[in-house]
């Protein structure tokens, strides 16, 4: 690999994981909210999913791939996990 390719992979990895950590933090914040505030908890989980999609889109953009792709669906994993625990 050339130096440019390695730099691109490092940048995309750091970007995606940093944004996904924020997404996970939003899911955790939704779990510690008052259990009677279901709307607020679900709202935080949905925002977490949107940040997940942004993370995947950022990784695709760094690698100069098409941004609208099926890979964006991976960004909704935090939403699925969060909704499972919030609505249980």
PDB file as gemmi writes it, atoms N, CA and C in Angstrom:
CRYST1    1.000    1.000    1.000  90.00  90.00  90.00 P 1                      
ATOM      1  N   UNK A   1       0.830  -1.186   0.000  1.00  0.00           N  
ATOM      2  CA  UNK A   1       0.000   0.000   0.000  1.00  0.00           C  
ATOM      3  C   UNK A   1       0.873   1.246   0.000  1.00  0.00           C  
ATOM      4  N   UNK A   2       0.385   2.248  -0.661  1.00  0.00           N  
ATOM      5  CA  UNK A   2       1.119   3.514  -0.664  1.00  0.00           C  
ATOM      6  C   UNK A   2       0.810   4.285   0.623  1.00  0.00           C  
ATOM      7  N   UNK A   3       1.593   5.298   0.880  1.00  0.00           N  
ATOM      8  CA  UNK A   3       1.406   6.111   2.078  1.00  0.00           C  
ATOM      9  C   UNK A   3       0.034   6.786   2.065  1.00  0.00           C  
ATOM     10  N   UNK A   4      -0.418   7.219   0.909  1.00  0.00           N  
ATOM     11  CA  UNK A   4      -1.729   7.862   0.789  1.00  0.00           C  
ATOM     12  C   UNK A   4      -2.865   6.916   1.150  1.00  0.00           C  
ATOM     13  N   UNK A   5      -2.745   5.660   0.723  1.00  0.00           N  
ATOM     14  CA  UNK A   5      -3.782   4.676   1.052  1.00  0.00           C  
ATOM     15  C   UNK A   5      -3.819   4.395   2.553  1.00  0.00           C  
ATOM     16  N   UNK A   6      -2.652   4.279   3.160  1.00  0.00           N  
ATOM     17  CA  UNK A   6      -2.598   4.025   4.593  1.00  0.00           C  
ATOM     18  C   UNK A   6      -3.180   5.203   5.358  1.00  0.00           C  
ATOM     19  N   UNK A   7      -2.842   6.408   4.940  1.00  0.00           N  
ATOM     20  CA  UNK A   7      -3.391   7.586   5.599  1.00  0.00           C  
ATOM     21  C   UNK A   7      -4.911   7.642   5.462  1.00  0.00           C  
ATOM     22  N   UNK A   8      -5.422   7.274   4.299  1.00  0.00           N  
ATOM     23  CA  UNK A   8      -6.865   7.275   4.075  1.00  0.00           C  
ATOM     24  C   UNK A   8      -7.553   6.266   4.992  1.00  0.00           C  
ATOM     25  N   UNK A   9      -6.958   5.073   5.145  1.00  0.00           N  
ATOM     26  CA  UNK A   9      -7.544   4.051   6.017  1.00  0.00           C  
ATOM     27  C   UNK A   9      -7.500   4.484   7.477  1.00  0.00           C  
ATOM     28  N   UNK A  10      -6.406   5.076   7.902  1.00  0.00           N  
ATOM     29  CA  UNK A  10      -6.312   5.545   9.288  1.00  0.00           C  
ATOM     30  C   UNK A  10      -7.336   6.643   9.538  1.00  0.00           C  
ATOM     31  N   UNK A  11      -7.440   7.594   8.626  1.00  0.00           N  
ATOM     32  CA  UNK A  11      -8.399   8.684   8.780  1.00  0.00           C  
ATOM     33  C   UNK A  11      -9.832   8.167   8.823  1.00  0.00           C  
ATOM     34  N   UNK A  12     -10.177   7.266   7.931  1.00  0.00           N  
ATOM     35  CA  UNK A  12     -11.548   6.766   7.904  1.00  0.00           C  
ATOM     36  C   UNK A  12     -11.862   5.935   9.144  1.00  0.00           C  
ATOM     37  N   UNK A  13     -10.902   5.150   9.611  1.00  0.00           N  
ATOM     38  CA  UNK A  13     -11.125   4.357  10.819  1.00  0.00           C  
ATOM     39  C   UNK A  13     -11.348   5.253  12.027  1.00  0.00           C  
ATOM     40  N   UNK A  14     -10.500   6.261  12.178  1.00  0.00           N  
ATOM     41  CA  UNK A  14     -10.664   7.188  13.302  1.00  0.00           C  
ATOM     42  C   UNK A  14     -11.985   7.947  13.217  1.00  0.00           C  
ATOM     43  N   UNK A  15     -12.338   8.383  12.031  1.00  0.00           N  
ATOM     44  CA  UNK A  15     -13.582   9.137  11.856  1.00  0.00           C  
ATOM     45  C   UNK A  15     -14.799   8.286  12.185  1.00  0.00           C  
ATOM     46  N   UNK A  16     -14.857   7.093  11.596  1.00  0.00           N  
ATOM     47  CA  UNK A  16     -16.023   6.238  11.794  1.00  0.00           C  
ATOM     48  C   UNK A  16     -16.147   5.821  13.258  1.00  0.00           C  
ATOM     49  N   UNK A  17     -15.067   5.402  13.875  1.00  0.00           N  
ATOM     50  CA  UNK A  17     -15.165   4.950  15.262  1.00  0.00           C  
ATOM     51  C   UNK A  17     -15.440   6.097  16.229  1.00  0.00           C  
ATOM     52  N   UNK A  18     -14.946   7.281  15.953  1.00  0.00           N  
ATOM     53  CA  UNK A  18     -15.242   8.416  16.819  1.00  0.00           C  
ATOM     54  C   UNK A  18     -16.723   8.767  16.776  1.00  0.00           C  
ATOM     55  N   UNK A  19     -17.280   8.811  15.576  1.00  0.00           N  
ATOM     56  CA  UNK A  19     -18.704   9.134  15.454  1.00  0.00           C  
ATOM     57  C   UNK A  19     -19.563   8.007  16.020  1.00  0.00           C  
ATOM     58  N   UNK A  20     -19.148   6.751  15.827  1.00  0.00           N  
ATOM     59  CA  UNK A  20     -19.915   5.637  16.383  1.00  0.00           C  
ATOM     60  C   UNK A  20     -19.861   5.620  17.908  1.00  0.00           C  
ATOM     61  N   UNK A  21     -18.750   6.081  18.492  1.00  0.00           N  
ATOM     62  CA  UNK A  21     -18.698   6.183  19.948  1.00  0.00           C  
ATOM     63  C   UNK A  21     -19.711   7.212  20.448  1.00  0.00           C  
ATOM     64  N   UNK A  22     -19.858   8.315  19.733  1.00  0.00           N  
ATOM     65  CA  UNK A  22     -20.860   9.301  20.112  1.00  0.00           C  
ATOM     66  C   UNK A  22     -22.262   8.705  19.979  1.00  0.00           C  
ATOM     67  N   UNK A  23     -22.466   7.925  18.937  1.00  0.00           N  
ATOM     68  CA  UNK A  23     -23.751   7.273  18.740  1.00  0.00           C  
ATOM     69  C   UNK A  23     -24.047   6.304  19.890  1.00  0.00           C  
ATOM     70  N   UNK A  24     -23.047   5.550  20.284  1.00  0.00           N  
ATOM     71  CA  UNK A  24     -23.222   4.640  21.413  1.00  0.00           C  
ATOM     72  C   UNK A  24     -23.489   5.389  22.710  1.00  0.00           C  
ATOM     73  N   UNK A  25     -22.858   6.535  22.877  1.00  0.00           N  
ATOM     74  CA  UNK A  25     -23.113   7.358  24.053  1.00  0.00           C  
ATOM     75  C   UNK A  25     -24.541   7.860  24.107  1.00  0.00           C  
ATOM     76  N   UNK A  26     -25.094   8.184  22.960  1.00  0.00           N  
ATOM     77  CA  UNK A  26     -26.496   8.610  22.922  1.00  0.00           C  
ATOM     78  C   UNK A  26     -27.428   7.464  23.300  1.00  0.00           C  
ATOM     79  N   UNK A  27     -27.089   6.251  22.875  1.00  0.00           N  
ATOM     80  CA  UNK A  27     -27.899   5.087  23.254  1.00  0.00           C  
ATOM     81  C   UNK A  27     -27.807   4.876  24.764  1.00  0.00           C  
ATOM     82  N   UNK A  28     -26.606   4.991  25.319  1.00  0.00           N  
ATOM     83  CA  UNK A  28     -26.459   4.849  26.770  1.00  0.00           C  
ATOM     84  C   UNK A  28     -27.208   5.945  27.520  1.00  0.00           C  
ATOM     85  N   UNK A  29     -27.185   7.157  26.976  1.00  0.00           N  
ATOM     86  CA  UNK A  29     -27.935   8.253  27.597  1.00  0.00           C  
ATOM     87  C   UNK A  29     -29.431   7.953  27.584  1.00  0.00           C  
ATOM     88  N   UNK A  30     -29.895   7.351  26.518  1.00  0.00           N  
ATOM     89  CA  UNK A  30     -31.312   6.988  26.447  1.00  0.00           C  
ATOM     90  C   UNK A  30     -31.660   5.924  27.488  1.00  0.00           C  
ATOM     91  N   UNK A  31     -30.717   5.050  27.777  1.00  0.00           N  
ATOM     92  CA  UNK A  31     -30.986   3.989  28.748  1.00  0.00           C  
ATOM     93  C   UNK A  31     -31.017   4.503  30.180  1.00  0.00           C  
ATOM     94  N   UNK A  32     -30.311   5.586  30.472  1.00  0.00           N  
ATOM     95  CA  UNK A  32     -30.294   6.088  31.847  1.00  0.00           C  
ATOM     96  C   UNK A  32     -31.335   7.178  32.092  1.00  0.00           C  
ATOM     97  N   UNK A  33     -32.050   7.589  31.056  1.00  0.00           N  
ATOM     98  CA  UNK A  33     -33.139   8.545  31.251  1.00  0.00           C  
ATOM     99  C   UNK A  33     -34.253   7.902  32.059  1.00  0.00           C  
ATOM    100  N   UNK A  34     -35.111   8.747  32.589  1.00  0.00           N  
ATOM    101  CA  UNK A  34     -36.260   8.269  33.344  1.00  0.00           C  
ATOM    102  C   UNK A  34     -37.092   7.328  32.485  1.00  0.00           C  
ATOM    103  N   UNK A  35     -37.467   6.178  33.041  1.00  0.00           N  
ATOM    104  CA  UNK A  35     -38.189   5.164  32.268  1.00  0.00           C  
ATOM    105  C   UNK A  35     -39.570   5.620  31.824  1.00  0.00           C  
ATOM    106  N   UNK A  36     -40.106   6.665  32.454  1.00  0.00           N  
ATOM    107  CA  UNK A  36     -41.422   7.141  32.041  1.00  0.00           C  
ATOM    108  C   UNK A  36     -41.345   8.063  30.824  1.00  0.00           C  
ATOM    109  N   UNK A  37     -40.165   8.556  30.496  1.00  0.00           N  
ATOM    110  CA  UNK A  37     -39.987   9.453  29.345  1.00  0.00           C  
ATOM    111  C   UNK A  37     -39.635   8.639  28.102  1.00  0.00           C  
ATOM    112  N   UNK A  38     -40.604   7.888  27.619  1.00  0.00           N  
ATOM    113  CA  UNK A  38     -40.368   6.994  26.479  1.00  0.00           C  
ATOM    114  C   UNK A  38     -40.084   7.786  25.209  1.00  0.00           C  
ATOM    115  N   UNK A  39     -40.768   8.900  25.023  1.00  0.00           N  
ATOM    116  CA  UNK A  39     -40.572   9.698  23.819  1.00  0.00           C  
ATOM    117  C   UNK A  39     -39.147  10.250  23.760  1.00  0.00           C  
ATOM    118  N   UNK A  40     -38.653  10.740  24.868  1.00  0.00           N  
ATOM    119  CA  UNK A  40     -37.282  11.251  24.918  1.00  0.00           C  
ATOM    120  C   UNK A  40     -36.254  10.159  24.681  1.00  0.00           C  
ATOM    121  N   UNK A  41     -36.515   8.989  25.250  1.00  0.00           N  
ATOM    122  CA  UNK A  41     -35.582   7.870  25.080  1.00  0.00           C  
ATOM    123  C   UNK A  41     -35.543   7.408  23.620  1.00  0.00           C  
ATOM    124  N   UNK A  42     -36.714   7.282  23.011  1.00  0.00           N  
ATOM    125  CA  UNK A  42     -36.769   6.860  21.604  1.00  0.00           C  
ATOM    126  C   UNK A  42     -36.154   7.928  20.714  1.00  0.00           C  
ATOM    127  N   UNK A  43     -36.372   9.201  21.041  1.00  0.00           N  
ATOM    128  CA  UNK A  43     -35.769  10.282  20.270  1.00  0.00           C  
ATOM    129  C   UNK A  43     -34.251  10.219  20.285  1.00  0.00           C  
ATOM    130  N   UNK A  44     -33.669   9.968  21.454  1.00  0.00           N  
ATOM    131  CA  UNK A  44     -32.213   9.845  21.536  1.00  0.00           C  
ATOM    132  C   UNK A  44     -31.699   8.662  20.730  1.00  0.00           C  
ATOM    133  N   UNK A  45     -32.440   7.573  20.749  1.00  0.00           N  
ATOM    134  CA  UNK A  45     -32.026   6.388  19.995  1.00  0.00           C  
ATOM    135  C   UNK A  45     -32.085   6.662  18.490  1.00  0.00           C  
ATOM    136  N   UNK A  46     -33.092   7.391  18.058  1.00  0.00           N  
ATOM    137  CA  UNK A  46     -33.189   7.735  16.633  1.00  0.00           C  
ATOM    138  C   UNK A  46     -32.052   8.666  16.224  1.00  0.00           C  
ATOM    139  N   UNK A  47     -31.733   9.636  17.077  1.00  0.00           N  
ATOM    140  CA  UNK A  47     -30.601  10.521  16.790  1.00  0.00           C  
ATOM    141  C   UNK A  47     -29.301   9.724  16.724  1.00  0.00           C  
ATOM    142  N   UNK A  48     -29.170   8.722  17.597  1.00  0.00           N  
ATOM    143  CA  UNK A  48     -27.985   7.862  17.573  1.00  0.00           C  
ATOM    144  C   UNK A  48     -27.876   7.132  16.238  1.00  0.00           C  
ATOM    145  N   UNK A  49     -29.004   6.682  15.714  1.00  0.00           N  
ATOM    146  CA  UNK A  49     -28.989   6.019  14.413  1.00  0.00           C  
ATOM    147  C   UNK A  49     -28.608   6.959  13.286  1.00  0.00           C  
ATOM    148  N   UNK A  50     -29.066   8.192  13.372  1.00  0.00           N  
ATOM    149  CA  UNK A  50     -28.694   9.168  12.346  1.00  0.00           C  
ATOM    150  C   UNK A  50     -27.198   9.449  12.377  1.00  0.00           C  
ATOM    151  N   UNK A  51     -26.631   9.537  13.585  1.00  0.00           N  
ATOM    152  CA  UNK A  51     -25.183   9.711  13.684  1.00  0.00           C  
ATOM    153  C   UNK A  51     -24.453   8.470  13.161  1.00  0.00           C  
ATOM    154  N   UNK A  52     -25.038   7.295  13.350  1.00  0.00           N  
ATOM    155  CA  UNK A  52     -24.443   6.085  12.792  1.00  0.00           C  
ATOM    156  C   UNK A  52     -24.390   6.136  11.273  1.00  0.00           C  
ATOM    157  N   UNK A  53     -25.457   6.616  10.665  1.00  0.00           N  
ATOM    158  CA  UNK A  53     -25.486   6.756   9.204  1.00  0.00           C  
ATOM    159  C   UNK A  53     -24.449   7.779   8.750  1.00  0.00           C  
ATOM    160  N   UNK A  54     -24.322   8.874   9.497  1.00  0.00           N  
ATOM    161  CA  UNK A  54     -23.315   9.885   9.163  1.00  0.00           C  
ATOM    162  C   UNK A  54     -21.910   9.283   9.251  1.00  0.00           C  
ATOM    163  N   UNK A  55     -21.684   8.425  10.225  1.00  0.00           N  
ATOM    164  CA  UNK A  55     -20.367   7.789  10.373  1.00  0.00           C  
ATOM    165  C   UNK A  55     -20.033   6.931   9.156  1.00  0.00           C  
ATOM    166  N   UNK A  56     -20.977   6.127   8.724  1.00  0.00           N  
ATOM    167  CA  UNK A  56     -20.738   5.276   7.559  1.00  0.00           C  
ATOM    168  C   UNK A  56     -20.557   6.126   6.307  1.00  0.00           C  
ATOM    169  N   UNK A  57     -21.370   7.164   6.163  1.00  0.00           N  
ATOM    170  CA  UNK A  57     -21.253   8.045   5.000  1.00  0.00           C  
ATOM    171  C   UNK A  57     -19.899   8.745   4.988  1.00  0.00           C  
ATOM    172  N   UNK A  58     -19.400   9.137   6.151  1.00  0.00           N  
ATOM    173  CA  UNK A  58     -18.089   9.782   6.225  1.00  0.00           C  
ATOM    174  C   UNK A  58     -16.984   8.818   5.792  1.00  0.00           C  
ATOM    175  N   UNK A  59     -17.087   7.580   6.235  1.00  0.00           N  
ATOM    176  CA  UNK A  59     -16.099   6.579   5.814  1.00  0.00           C  
ATOM    177  C   UNK A  59     -16.127   6.350   4.317  1.00  0.00           C  
ATOM    178  N   UNK A  60     -17.323   6.281   3.754  1.00  0.00           N  
ATOM    179  CA  UNK A  60     -17.437   6.105   2.306  1.00  0.00           C  
ATOM    180  C   UNK A  60     -16.892   7.315   1.556  1.00  0.00           C  
ATOM    181  N   UNK A  61     -17.164   8.507   2.069  1.00  0.00           N  
ATOM    182  CA  UNK A  61     -16.693   9.726   1.405  1.00  0.00           C  
ATOM    183  C   UNK A  61     -15.170   9.822   1.445  1.00  0.00           C  
ATOM    184  N   UNK A  62     -14.577   9.434   2.552  1.00  0.00           N  
ATOM    185  CA  UNK A  62     -13.114   9.483   2.653  1.00  0.00           C  
ATOM    186  C   UNK A  62     -12.473   8.556   1.624  1.00  0.00           C  
ATOM    187  N   UNK A  63     -13.100   7.407   1.391  1.00  0.00           N  
ATOM    188  CA  UNK A  63     -12.565   6.468   0.407  1.00  0.00           C  
ATOM    189  C   UNK A  63     -13.048   6.747  -1.010  1.00  0.00           C  
ATOM    190  N   UNK A  64     -13.785   7.853  -1.172  1.00  0.00           N  
ATOM    191  CA  UNK A  64     -14.281   8.301  -2.475  1.00  0.00           C  
ATOM    192  C   UNK A  64     -15.188   7.268  -3.147  1.00  0.00           C  
ATOM    193  N   UNK A  65     -16.036   6.630  -2.319  1.00  0.00           N  
ATOM    194  CA  UNK A  65     -17.041   5.715  -2.837  1.00  0.00           C  
ATOM    195  C   UNK A  65     -18.370   6.452  -2.932  1.00  0.00           C  
ATOM    196  N   UNK A  66     -19.307   5.829  -3.613  1.00  0.00           N  
ATOM    197  CA  UNK A  66     -20.644   6.395  -3.683  1.00  0.00           C  
ATOM    198  C   UNK A  66     -21.230   6.448  -2.277  1.00  0.00           C  
ATOM    199  N   UNK A  67     -21.764   7.596  -1.888  1.00  0.00           N  
ATOM    200  CA  UNK A  67     -22.275   7.719  -0.518  1.00  0.00           C  
ATOM    201  C   UNK A  67     -23.607   6.998  -0.358  1.00  0.00           C  
ATOM    202  N   UNK A  68     -24.473   7.099  -1.339  1.00  0.00           N  
ATOM    203  CA  UNK A  68     -25.744   6.382  -1.269  1.00  0.00           C  
ATOM    204  C   UNK A  68     -25.521   4.931  -1.669  1.00  0.00           C  
ATOM    205  N   UNK A  69     -25.406   4.078  -0.679  1.00  0.00           N  
ATOM    206  CA  UNK A  69     -25.182   2.662  -0.934  1.00  0.00           C  
ATOM    207  C   UNK A  69     -25.838   1.854   0.175  1.00  0.00           C  
ATOM    208  N   UNK A  70     -25.963   0.550  -0.029  1.00  0.00           N  
ATOM    209  CA  UNK A  70     -26.558  -0.300   1.012  1.00  0.00           C  
ATOM    210  C   UNK A  70     -25.755  -0.308   2.315  1.00  0.00           C  
ATOM    211  N   UNK A  71     -24.496   0.095   2.280  1.00  0.00           N  
ATOM    212  CA  UNK A  71     -23.677   0.132   3.480  1.00  0.00           C  
ATOM    213  C   UNK A  71     -24.230   1.100   4.520  1.00  0.00           C  
ATOM    214  N   UNK A  72     -24.999   2.088   4.086  1.00  0.00           N  
ATOM    215  CA  UNK A  72     -25.571   3.059   5.019  1.00  0.00           C  
ATOM    216  C   UNK A  72     -26.516   2.405   6.020  1.00  0.00           C  
ATOM    217  N   UNK A  73     -27.084   1.266   5.652  1.00  0.00           N  
ATOM    218  CA  UNK A  73     -27.988   0.571   6.567  1.00  0.00           C  
ATOM    219  C   UNK A  73     -27.275   0.117   7.833  1.00  0.00           C  
ATOM    220  N   UNK A  74     -25.960  -0.075   7.763  1.00  0.00           N  
ATOM    221  CA  UNK A  74     -25.200  -0.442   8.960  1.00  0.00           C  
ATOM    222  C   UNK A  74     -25.259   0.659  10.019  1.00  0.00           C  
ATOM    223  N   UNK A  75     -25.485   1.866   9.589  1.00  0.00           N  
ATOM    224  CA  UNK A  75     -25.567   2.980  10.525  1.00  0.00           C  
ATOM    225  C   UNK A  75     -26.765   2.905  11.453  1.00  0.00           C  
ATOM    226  N   UNK A  76     -27.766   2.114  11.108  1.00  0.00           N  
ATOM    227  CA  UNK A  76     -28.955   1.990  11.947  1.00  0.00           C  
ATOM    228  C   UNK A  76     -28.826   0.894  13.005  1.00  0.00           C  
ATOM    229  N   UNK A  77     -27.682   0.258  13.087  1.00  0.00           N  
ATOM    230  CA  UNK A  77     -27.478  -0.777  14.114  1.00  0.00           C  
ATOM    231  C   UNK A  77     -27.615  -0.197  15.519  1.00  0.00           C  
ATOM    232  N   UNK A  78     -27.043   0.985  15.816  1.00  0.00           N  
ATOM    233  CA  UNK A  78     -27.267   1.544  17.161  1.00  0.00           C  
ATOM    234  C   UNK A  78     -28.751   1.782  17.460  1.00  0.00           C  
ATOM    235  N   UNK A  79     -29.529   2.167  16.453  1.00  0.00           N  
ATOM    236  CA  UNK A  79     -30.958   2.372  16.651  1.00  0.00           C  
ATOM    237  C   UNK A  79     -31.650   1.059  16.985  1.00  0.00           C  
ATOM    238  N   UNK A  80     -31.314   0.010  16.259  1.00  0.00           N  
ATOM    239  CA  UNK A  80     -31.937  -1.290  16.501  1.00  0.00           C  
ATOM    240  C   UNK A  80     -31.610  -1.802  17.904  1.00  0.00           C  
ATOM    241  N   UNK A  81     -30.353  -1.699  18.282  1.00  0.00           N  
ATOM    242  CA  UNK A  81     -29.954  -2.162  19.613  1.00  0.00           C  
ATOM    243  C   UNK A  81     -30.600  -1.297  20.688  1.00  0.00           C  
ATOM    244  N   UNK A  82     -30.573   0.015  20.481  1.00  0.00           N  
ATOM    245  CA  UNK A  82     -31.159   0.925  21.460  1.00  0.00           C  
ATOM    246  C   UNK A  82     -32.655   0.727  21.626  1.00  0.00           C  
ATOM    247  N   UNK A  83     -33.376   0.563  20.520  1.00  0.00           N  
ATOM    248  CA  UNK A  83     -34.823   0.349  20.616  1.00  0.00           C  
ATOM    249  C   UNK A  83     -35.147  -0.958  21.319  1.00  0.00           C  
ATOM    250  N   UNK A  84     -34.304  -1.967  21.119  1.00  0.00           N  
ATOM    251  CA  UNK A  84     -34.525  -3.235  21.802  1.00  0.00           C  
ATOM    252  C   UNK A  84     -34.507  -3.037  23.317  1.00  0.00           C  
ATOM    253  N   UNK A  85     -33.505  -2.317  23.808  1.00  0.00           N  
ATOM    254  CA  UNK A  85     -33.371  -2.134  25.251  1.00  0.00           C  
ATOM    255  C   UNK A  85     -34.318  -1.076  25.803  1.00  0.00           C  
ATOM    256  N   UNK A  86     -34.631  -0.055  25.022  1.00  0.00           N  
ATOM    257  CA  UNK A  86     -35.518   1.010  25.506  1.00  0.00           C  
ATOM    258  C   UNK A  86     -36.958   0.545  25.582  1.00  0.00           C  
ATOM    259  N   UNK A  87     -37.404  -0.209  24.606  1.00  0.00           N  
ATOM    260  CA  UNK A  87     -38.806  -0.616  24.546  1.00  0.00           C  
ATOM    261  C   UNK A  87     -39.088  -1.951  25.224  1.00  0.00           C  
ATOM    262  N   UNK A  88     -38.125  -2.506  25.862  1.00  0.00           N  
ATOM    263  CA  UNK A  88     -38.293  -3.790  26.541  1.00  0.00           C  
ATOM    264  C   UNK A  88     -39.048  -3.652  27.807  1.00  0.00           C  
TER     265      UNK A  88                                                      
END                                                                             
